[in-house]
Amino acid sequence: MGVMTAVGWIGAFFLLAVIIRAKIKPIGNMLVPACLIGGVIGCVIINTVGLPWTTTADYSLISGQMYNFMFINLGITVAAKAEEKKRDKRSFSIRELRRKMGDSQLSGIFGMGSYWALAYAFQALIGFGILYLIGGIWDMDPVYGLTISFAFAQGPGQAVTFGSGMEAAGWTGAIQVGIMFSAIGFIVAFLLGVPFAKKGIKQGIACSKAEMSEELRVGFFPPEKQETYGKITTYGGNLDTMTFHLALTGLCWICGKVLCISLDKIQIGSGMTLGSTIFFFWGMVAAYIIRFLMGKLGLHKYLDRGTQTRITNACTDLMVMATFLAIDLQFLAKWLVPIAIISIATTWITWVTIRYFGARFGGRNDFERTLAEWGTATGTNATGLALTRIVDPNNDTTTAAELGPSNAVNLPASLYVMPAILAYSAGTMGLKLFLITMILVIVIYLVFMRVVGVWGKKTFDINKGEKYQDGKCYQRMGEPVDE
């Protein structure tokens, strides 16, 4: 009952938030999403006067489960149609790979995926390092600083999932600390990302000629600009299309649980296993398998990408809102100062490094990739997509399509960073080996980026409004330059 009531309160705060954005022009001009507006308001209310019939634990549960459901649904979602290209019969080589990068999706996939791996490792080191130096002042162990990596680079779902594992190892309050970092991550994603997006448009760096329309500010489309988002693939008298797609995601969820049965026998820490601890991943694997089988059986024609995208976006909205409402400020009060210090330091270093590397990923949509990866490295993939849509509302670039596959590039990092953090927090890995693991991940990915060419020459300068190719300026303030 408490969880369903919590969903009701979330709905109420969403409605309040959309009214505030539509009626208060400065907030609308900042393009602050409703989930953020409502989340902040809800966080204040639940921590002052409270919300009847619910507790912060109810919202924590919603946040974690929406993350799992979102990823599983992404796995079953049909891929966007791509243009057919002639196969290149040249033999593989590093030089050939670099040649193919250019404006291809590979530069975005490899660039964004590699940077996320860097952030996943260095964010953990920042949080740990700061508390190692000053955490004793507030009696906050350095282990708590590691949760910022799950919160910023992965999102609230993993902050809850891995925080649960850390609490099982004896670190009381790890979930709350992770959720707090997650909420801050969403705030800084938009606080810095939106002005950056606007500046990219103004300076002519963005590929699309997007403009700040009234509907973008208000958050609603007038009737003449409203579009349909999907197809009806089932007969309503039998099963609604939305129900069908939710049922498929539910089936993938169950199959993911089945995959975890044997994997749960493999321990990766105190109370943590290779299966259920990363359930979202195995649920996504199950979804890929089911989608593949549906394709082989010719059943994919009943899948509608528009409906699946709406499910993903709805899960994201609920997840973000629930994250703010799950914060227990009374518990965190004693640690608010160190949490703020870690958040500021991590935000600054992530901001500086993504602007450096993003301007060197390459490709015509280098700016869009930088913006997308900033949102992803401080929130979730959905946050990155939300920021990208500000400058690329009609998907004129391939940035949105590149974010998903980029996860395949950073997967190896996940298989080392996450187990290392959990093992160290459980006391089964020493400090020296833990630090070596983190640093090795960073070094290996830096080398990889240099080798494949996504850490190359600078391709844009947002302050000058210039874009470069092979070190030469070819565009300034949106206009071509002959040099």
Buried (B, 14 or more C-beta within 10 A) or exposed (E): EEBEBBBEBBEEBBEBBBEBBBEEEEBBBBBBBBBBBBBBBBBEBBBEEEBEEBBBBBBBBBBBBBBBBBBBBBBBBBEEEEEEEEEEEEEEEEEEBBEBBEBBBBBBBBBBBBBBBBBBBBBBBBBBBBBBEBBEEBEBBBBBBBBBBBBBBBBBBBBBBBBBBBBBBEBEBBBBBBBBBBBBBBBBBBBBBBEBBBBBBBBBBBBBEBEEEEEBBBBEEEEEEEEEEBEEBBEEEEEBBBEBBBEBBEBBBEBBBEBBEEBBEEBBBBBBBBBBBBBBBBBBBBBBBBBEEBEEEEEBEBBBBEBBBBBBBBBBBBBBBBBBBBBBBEBBEEBEEBBEBBBEBBBEBBBEBBBEBBBBBBBBBBBBBBBBBBBBBBBBBBBBBBBBBBBBEEEBBBBBBBBBBBBEBBEBBBBBBBBBBBBBBBEBBEEEEBBEBBEEBBEBBBEBBEEBBBBBEBBBBBEEBBBBBEEEBBBBEBEEEEE
